[in-house]
Amino acid sequence: MTAQISPSRTEFSRILPTLLLLLTVFGPISMDLYLPALPALAAELGAATSVAQLTVTACLIGLALGQLVAGALSDRFGRRGILLIGIVAYIVTSALCAISPTVELLIIARFVQGLAGGVGIVIAQAAGRDIYTGGALVRFYGRLTVVGGLAAIIGPLLGGILNTVADWRGLFVFLALIGAGILVIALRMFPETLPAESRATGGLTHTLRDFRTLLSDRVFVGAILNQGFLYGALFAYLAGSTFVLQDIYGLSPLAYALAFGLNSAGFMTLGYLAGRAAERWSITGTLTVGILVAGIGALGLLSSGLTRMPLWVVIVSLFLLAGGVAISSPPATTLALVDYPQMAGTASSLLGMVRFGFGGVAAPLVGVAGALSILPLGLVTTAAVLLAGTAFLLLARRPQPRASAAPRTDDEYAGTTKDRSQ
């Protein structure tokens, strides 16, 4: 590999990677911190299981839509300003979640919190595409997956610990404090990664043209659908595991957090290894392995729903499901974004919208049979993984150049994009 960061952006090489990775905590920390307290939240607000899970769904839908809007805006106005607006909005809405008197108002506040949180996720992906090329881009997306897994470990563990001294409202106050800390760091250290001369022009017409270009690319569409269905399975796991492990298998909130942390550690480790494998071995091969691993985990959950299994079988199945998604994430993200440096924000926003949007649809389905059945979780995850594999085979599966090849110029990327869209 001859270069890791674009030569014109070498001034960012020391500080920017850490900052971008930090921004990825918005999604998992917003989702995971209060999961151990979700049953208590439902009881306090007098909400049914499926209604309480709508607080998860609302956040997911908000994360999806927030990325869609923020990505296009950041391509036009730059990354820094859009990011700072998103962080401020996240702090305010986290505080609103903490004081919500009813589950209906909490659902609305969670939706807006998701809108704000989506900004950090899409800016991290797009700014990474601004400065990285070649194999370094694959490694960077692998690190995004690792940090997402790390945040997922910290989130439920902190939630379980804090839940011993504070209720669910206190957990949302903690989220507001996390947002405030990130705001201070971003104000002091986050540079603009998209120069004015590289920004999109033309307003809504240009944005719609970019969307049309992306959606006419078979490989791009296949990659984002694959990720949408796999993340649908992952967020069904996030929404359903707390009820499965606590209500069915009797784990305490802290024990649930430890079990969740074990699976998140696997997510983090496998995401890192997948980034290395995609770079050195095969992008499509690594993605295939991820789909297969997730499929085994989903079938284990389906079997547990049909016949009661020991606790360890359920935990291993959840581990494999989450691990398979982690393996798929770096290669699929690379397939989706690598050929679009000139519209990285818009491409990232579509990828994020599909990931979290599909997750928002899948999450409430696991509660349709109440809190005492694993079968809906098994059915949803198995169907989602099958659809992810189908999208990959029919659309995204194509011989790809080695990720570690010499980085292409913007003109070469544009030529590849034109070829792929035909």
C-alpha positions as CSV (number, residue, x, y, z in Angstrom):
1,M,0.0,0.0,0.0
2,T,1.5,3.3,-1.1
3,A,-0.8,5.7,0.7
4,Q,-3.3,5.6,3.6
5,I,-4.5,9.2,3.6
6,S,-5.0,11.5,0.6
7,P,-1.8,13.5,0.2
8,S,-3.7,16.8,0.4
9,R,-5.2,15.9,3.7
10,T,-2.0,14.8,5.6
11,E,-2.6,17.5,8.3
12,F,-5.6,15.4,9.5
13,S,-3.7,12.2,9.9
14,R,-3.0,12.4,13.7
15,I,-6.3,13.7,15.1
16,L,-9.0,13.0,12.7
17,P,-9.3,9.2,13.0
18,T,-9.9,9.3,16.7
19,L,-12.5,12.0,16.3
20,L,-14.4,10.2,13.6
21,L,-14.4,7.0,15.6
22,L,-15.7,8.9,18.6
23,L,-18.7,10.1,16.6
24,T,-19.8,6.5,15.9
25,V,-20.9,6.2,19.6
26,F,-24.2,8.1,18.9
27,G,-26.0,5.2,17.4
28,P,-25.1,2.3,19.7
29,I,-25.0,4.4,22.9
30,S,-28.5,5.9,22.2
31,M,-29.8,2.4,21.6
32,D,-28.0,0.3,24.2
33,L,-27.6,2.4,27.4
34,Y,-31.2,2.2,28.5
35,L,-32.0,-1.4,27.3
36,P,-31.5,-2.9,30.7
37,A,-34.1,-0.6,32.1
38,L,-36.6,-1.1,29.3
39,P,-38.9,-3.5,31.2
40,A,-38.9,-1.1,34.2
41,L,-39.7,1.8,31.8
42,A,-42.7,-0.2,30.4
43,A,-43.9,-0.9,33.9
44,E,-43.6,2.7,35.2
45,L,-45.3,4.2,32.2
46,G,-48.0,1.5,32.0
47,A,-47.0,0.5,28.5
48,A,-47.3,-2.9,26.8
49,T,-44.1,-4.6,25.7
50,S,-44.7,-3.8,22.0
51,V,-45.4,-0.2,22.9
52,A,-42.3,0.1,25.0
53,Q,-40.3,-1.3,22.1
54,L,-41.6,1.6,20.0
55,T,-39.1,3.8,21.9
56,V,-36.4,1.7,20.2
57,T,-38.2,1.8,16.8
58,A,-38.6,5.6,17.0
59,C,-34.9,6.1,17.7
60,L,-34.0,3.8,14.8
61,I,-36.3,5.6,12.3
62,G,-34.9,8.9,13.5
63,L,-31.4,7.7,13.0
64,A,-32.3,6.6,9.5
65,L,-33.9,9.9,8.5
66,G,-31.3,12.0,10.3
67,Q,-28.5,10.4,8.2
68,L,-30.5,10.9,5.0
69,V,-30.8,14.6,5.5
70,A,-27.4,15.3,7.1
71,G,-25.5,13.4,4.5
72,A,-26.8,15.5,1.6
73,L,-26.5,18.7,3.6
74,S,-22.9,18.0,4.5
75,D,-22.0,17.4,0.8
76,R,-23.2,20.9,0.1
77,F,-22.3,22.9,3.2
78,G,-19.4,20.9,4.7
79,R,-19.1,18.5,7.5
80,R,-18.2,20.6,10.6
81,G,-21.2,22.9,10.8
82,I,-23.8,20.2,10.2
83,L,-22.1,18.0,12.8
84,L,-22.2,20.8,15.5
85,I,-25.9,21.4,14.9
86,G,-26.6,17.7,15.2
87,I,-24.7,17.4,18.5
88,V,-26.5,20.3,20.1
89,A,-29.9,18.9,19.1
90,Y,-28.9,15.5,20.5
91,I,-28.2,17.1,23.9
92,V,-31.5,18.9,24.0
93,T,-33.6,15.9,23.0
94,S,-31.8,13.6,25.4
95,A,-32.9,15.9,28.2
96,L,-36.4,15.9,26.9
97,C,-36.5,12.1,27.0
98,A,-35.5,12.2,30.6
99,I,-38.5,14.4,31.6
100,S,-41.2,12.7,29.4
101,P,-44.3,12.0,31.5
102,T,-45.9,9.5,29.1
103,V,-44.7,6.8,26.8
104,E,-46.3,8.6,23.8
105,L,-44.2,11.7,24.5
106,L,-41.1,9.6,25.1
107,I,-41.6,7.9,21.7
108,I,-41.7,11.4,20.0
109,A,-38.6,12.6,21.9
110,R,-36.8,9.4,21.0
111,F,-37.6,10.0,17.3
112,V,-36.1,13.5,17.4
113,Q,-33.1,12.2,19.4
114,G,-32.5,9.7,16.6
115,L,-32.7,12.5,14.0
116,A,-29.9,14.3,15.8
117,G,-27.9,11.2,16.6
118,G,-27.8,10.2,12.9
119,V,-25.7,13.3,12.1
120,G,-22.7,12.0,13.9
121,I,-22.9,8.6,12.2
122,V,-23.1,9.8,8.7
123,I,-20.4,12.5,9.2
124,A,-18.0,9.9,10.5
125,Q,-18.5,7.7,7.4
126,A,-18.4,10.6,4.9
127,A,-15.4,12.4,6.5
128,G,-13.5,9.1,6.5
129,R,-14.2,8.8,2.8
130,D,-13.0,12.4,2.4
131,I,-9.5,11.5,3.5
132,Y,-9.0,7.7,3.0
133,T,-8.4,5.7,-0.1
134,G,-7.6,2.1,-1.0
135,G,-7.0,-0.5,1.7
136,A,-6.9,2.2,4.4
137,L,-10.6,3.0,3.6
138,V,-11.5,-0.7,4.3
139,R,-9.5,-0.6,7.5
140,F,-11.2,2.6,8.6
141,Y,-14.6,1.1,8.1
142,G,-13.5,-1.9,10.1
143,R,-12.5,0.4,12.9
144,L,-15.9,2.0,12.8
145,T,-17.4,-1.4,13.4
146,V,-15.0,-2.0,16.2
147,V,-15.8,1.2,18.0
148,G,-19.5,0.6,17.4
149,G,-19.1,-2.7,19.2
150,L,-17.1,-1.1,22.0
151,A,-19.8,1.5,22.5
152,A,-22.3,-1.4,22.5
153,I,-20.3,-3.0,25.3
154,I,-20.0,0.2,27.3
155,G,-23.6,1.1,26.8
156,P,-25.5,-1.8,28.4
157,L,-22.8,-2.3,31.0
158,L,-23.1,1.3,32.1
159,G,-26.8,1.1,31.8
160,G,-26.9,-2.0,34.0
161,I,-24.6,-0.3,36.6
162,L,-26.4,3.0,36.5
163,N,-29.7,1.3,36.7
164,T,-28.7,0.1,40.2
165,V,-28.6,3.7,41.4
166,A,-30.8,5.6,39.0
167,D,-34.0,5.0,37.1
168,W,-34.4,5.1,33.3
169,R,-34.7,8.9,33.4
170,G,-31.3,9.1,34.9
171,L,-29.9,7.1,32.0
172,F,-31.2,9.7,29.5
173,V,-29.5,12.5,31.6
174,F,-26.3,10.5,31.2
175,L,-26.8,10.5,27.4
176,A,-27.2,14.2,27.4
177,L,-23.9,14.5,29.4
178,I,-22.2,12.2,26.8
179,G,-23.4,14.5,24.0
180,A,-22.1,17.6,25.9
181,G,-18.7,16.0,26.2
182,I,-18.5,15.2,22.5
183,L,-19.6,18.7,21.7
184,V,-16.7,20.2,23.6
185,I,-14.3,17.9,21.8
186,A,-15.7,18.6,18.4
187,L,-15.7,22.4,18.9
188,R,-12.0,22.3,19.9
189,M,-10.6,19.6,17.6
190,F,-12.9,18.7,14.6
191,P,-11.6,20.3,11.4
192,E,-13.5,20.7,8.1
193,T,-12.7,17.7,5.9
194,L,-14.6,18.8,2.8
195,P,-13.0,21.9,1.1
196,A,-15.3,24.5,-0.4
197,E,-14.2,23.6,-3.9
198,S,-15.2,20.0,-3.4
199,R,-18.7,20.6,-2.2
200,A,-21.8,19.9,-4.2
201,T,-23.7,22.7,-5.8
202,G,-27.1,23.0,-7.4
203,G,-29.4,22.5,-4.4
204,L,-32.2,20.0,-4.4
205,T,-31.8,19.2,-8.1
206,H,-28.2,18.2,-7.7
207,T,-29.1,16.1,-4.6
208,L,-31.8,14.3,-6.4
209,R,-29.5,13.6,-9.3
210,D,-26.9,12.1,-6.9
211,F,-29.7,9.9,-5.5
212,R,-30.6,8.7,-9.0
213,T,-27.0,8.0,-9.8
214,L,-26.5,5.9,-6.7
215,L,-29.8,4.0,-7.0
216,S,-29.1,3.1,-10.6
217,D,-25.9,1.3,-9.5
218,R,-26.8,-2.4,-9.0
219,V,-23.8,-3.1,-6.7
220,F,-24.6,-0.1,-4.5
221,V,-28.2,-1.1,-4.2
222,G,-27.3,-4.7,-3.4
223,A,-24.8,-3.6,-0.8
224,I,-27.2,-1.3,1.0
225,L,-30.1,-3.8,0.9
226,N,-27.8,-6.5,2.3
227,Q,-26.9,-4.2,5.2
228,G,-30.5,-3.1,5.7
229,F,-31.7,-6.6,6.1
230,L,-28.8,-7.7,8.3
231,Y,-29.2,-4.6,10.5
232,G,-32.9,-5.4,10.7
233,A,-31.9,-8.7,12.2
234,L,-29.4,-6.9,14.5
235,F,-31.9,-4.4,15.8
236,A,-34.6,-7.1,16.2
237,Y,-32.0,-8.7,18.5
238,L,-31.4,-5.4,20.3
239,A,-35.1,-4.9,20.9
240,G,-35.9,-8.5,21.8
241,S,-32.9,-9.7,23.8
242,T,-33.7,-7.7,26.9
243,F,-37.1,-9.4,27.2
244,V,-35.8,-12.8,26.2
245,L,-32.9,-12.8,28.7
246,Q,-34.6,-11.1,31.6
247,D,-38.3,-12.1,31.4
248,I,-37.9,-15.6,30.0
249,Y,-34.5,-16.7,31.4
250,G,-34.6,-14.5,34.6
251,L,-31.4,-12.6,34.2
252,S,-31.1,-9.4,36.3
253,P,-30.4,-6.1,34.5
254,L,-26.7,-6.3,35.4
255,A,-26.5,-10.0,34.3
256,Y,-28.2,-9.1,31.1
257,A,-25.7,-6.2,30.6
258,L,-22.8,-8.7,31.0
259,A,-24.3,-11.1,28.5
260,F,-24.9,-8.3,26.1
261,G,-21.4,-7.1,26.7
262,L,-20.0,-10.5,25.8
263,N,-21.8,-10.5,22.5
264,S,-20.7,-6.9,21.8
265,A,-17.1,-7.9,22.5
266,G,-17.5,-10.5,19.8
267,F,-19.0,-7.9,17.5
268,M,-16.0,-5.6,18.1
269,T,-13.4,-8.4,17.6
270,L,-15.0,-9.8,14.5
271,G,-15.5,-6.4,13.0
272,Y,-11.8,-5.7,13.3
273,L,-10.9,-9.1,11.8
274,A,-13.3,-8.6,9.0
275,G,-11.7,-5.3,8.0
276,R,-8.3,-7.0,7.8
277,A,-9.8,-10.0,5.9
278,A,-11.6,-7.8,3.4
279,E,-8.3,-5.8,2.7
280,R,-6.0,-8.8,2.4
281,W,-8.3,-11.6,1.2
282,S,-11.5,-10.7,-0.5
283,I,-14.3,-8.1,0.0
284,T,-17.1,-10.3,-1.4
285,G,-15.7,-13.4,0.3
286,T,-15.6,-11.7,3.7
287,L,-19.2,-10.5,3.2
288,T,-20.3,-14.1,2.3
289,V,-18.8,-15.4,5.6
290,G,-20.6,-12.7,7.5
291,I,-24.0,-13.7,6.0
292,L,-23.4,-17.4,6.8
293,V,-22.4,-16.7,10.4
294,A,-25.4,-14.5,11.0
295,G,-27.6,-17.2,9.4
296,I,-26.4,-19.8,11.8
297,G,-27.2,-17.5,14.7
298,A,-30.7,-16.8,13.4
299,L,-31.4,-20.5,12.9
300,G,-30.3,-21.1,16.5
301,L,-32.8,-18.5,17.7
302,L,-35.6,-20.0,15.5
303,S,-34.8,-23.4,17.0
304,S,-35.0,-21.9,20.5
305,G,-38.4,-20.5,19.7
306,L,-39.7,-23.8,18.4
307,T,-38.3,-25.9,21.3
308,R,-37.1,-24.4,24.6
309,M,-33.3,-24.5,24.7
310,P,-30.8,-23.9,27.5
311,L,-29.6,-20.4,28.1
312,W,-26.2,-21.0,26.6
313,V,-27.7,-21.9,23.3
314,V,-29.6,-18.6,23.1
315,I,-26.5,-16.6,24.1
316,V,-24.3,-18.3,21.5
317,S,-27.0,-17.8,18.8
318,L,-27.2,-14.1,19.7
319,F,-23.4,-14.0,19.6
320,L,-23.3,-15.5,16.1
321,L,-26.0,-13.3,14.8
322,A,-24.3,-10.1,16.0
323,G,-20.9,-11.4,14.9
324,G,-22.1,-12.1,11.4
325,V,-23.4,-8.6,11.1
326,A,-20.1,-7.3,12.3
327,I,-18.2,-9.4,9.7
328,S,-20.4,-8.1,6.9
329,S,-20.2,-4.4,7.8
330,P,-16.7,-3.3,6.6
331,P,-16.8,-5.1,3.2
332,A,-20.4,-4.0,2.5
333,T,-19.7,-0.4,3.5
334,T,-16.7,-0.4,1.2
335,L,-18.7,-1.8,-1.7
336,A,-21.3,0.9,-1.2
337,L,-19.0,3.9,-0.8
338,V,-15.7,3.2,-2.5
339,D,-16.6,4.5,-5.9
340,Y,-18.3,7.7,-4.8
341,P,-15.8,10.1,-3.3
342,Q,-17.6,13.0,-4.9
343,M,-20.9,12.2,-3.1
344,A,-19.7,10.4,0.0
345,G,-22.2,12.1,2.3
346,T,-25.1,11.3,0.2
347,A,-24.0,7.7,-0.3
348,S,-23.4,7.3,3.4
349,S,-26.8,8.7,4.2
350,L,-28.6,6.2,2.0
351,L,-26.6,3.4,3.6
352,G,-27.4,4.6,7.1
353,M,-31.0,5.3,6.3
354,V,-31.5,1.7,5.0
355,R,-29.6,0.2,7.9
356,F,-31.6,2.0,10.6
357,G,-34.8,2.2,8.7
358,F,-35.0,-1.6,8.2
359,G,-34.0,-1.9,11.9
360,G,-36.9,0.3,12.8
361,V,-39.4,-1.9,10.9
362,A,-38.0,-5.1,12.3
363,A,-37.6,-4.1,16.0
364,P,-41.3,-4.0,17.0
365,L,-42.1,-7.3,15.3
366,V,-40.3,-9.3,18.0
367,G,-42.8,-8.1,20.6
368,V,-46.0,-9.2,18.8
369,A,-46.3,-12.3,20.9
370,G,-45.6,-10.6,24.2
371,A,-42.5,-10.7,26.4
372,L,-42.5,-14.5,26.9
373,S,-41.8,-15.9,23.4
374,I,-38.6,-16.2,21.5
375,L,-40.3,-17.4,18.3
376,P,-41.0,-13.9,16.8
377,L,-37.3,-13.0,17.3
378,G,-36.2,-16.3,15.6
379,L,-38.6,-15.8,12.6
380,V,-37.7,-12.1,12.1
381,T,-33.9,-12.7,12.2
382,T,-34.0,-15.8,10.0
383,A,-36.1,-14.0,7.3
384,A,-33.9,-11.0,7.5
385,V,-30.7,-12.9,7.0
386,L,-32.2,-14.9,4.1
387,L,-33.2,-11.6,2.4
388,A,-29.8,-10.2,3.0
389,G,-28.2,-13.2,1.3
390,T,-30.6,-12.9,-1.6
391,A,-29.8,-9.2,-2.1
392,F,-26.1,-10.0,-2.1
393,L,-26.3,-12.8,-4.6
394,L,-28.6,-11.1,-7.0
395,L,-27.2,-7.6,-6.9
396,A,-24.0,-7.0,-5.1
397,R,-22.0,-10.2,-5.9
398,R,-19.4,-9.3,-8.5
399,P,-15.6,-9.7,-8.8
400,Q,-14.0,-6.7,-7.1
401,P,-10.5,-5.2,-7.3
402,R,-8.2,-5.8,-4.4
403,A,-8.8,-3.2,-1.7
404,S,-5.1,-2.9,-1.2
405,A,-4.5,-1.9,-4.8
406,A,-3.1,1.6,-5.4
407,P,-5.7,4.2,-4.7
408,R,-7.5,5.5,-7.8
409,T,-7.8,9.2,-8.7
410,D,-11.2,11.0,-8.7
411,D,-11.3,10.7,-12.5
412,E,-10.8,6.9,-12.3
413,Y,-13.5,6.7,-9.6
414,A,-15.9,8.7,-11.8
415,G,-15.2,6.3,-14.7
416,T,-15.8,3.3,-12.6
417,T,-19.1,4.8,-11.4
418,K,-20.2,5.4,-14.9
419,D,-19.4,1.8,-15.9
420,R,-21.2,0.4,-12.9
421,S,-24.4,2.4,-13.4
422,Q,-24.9,1.1,-16.9
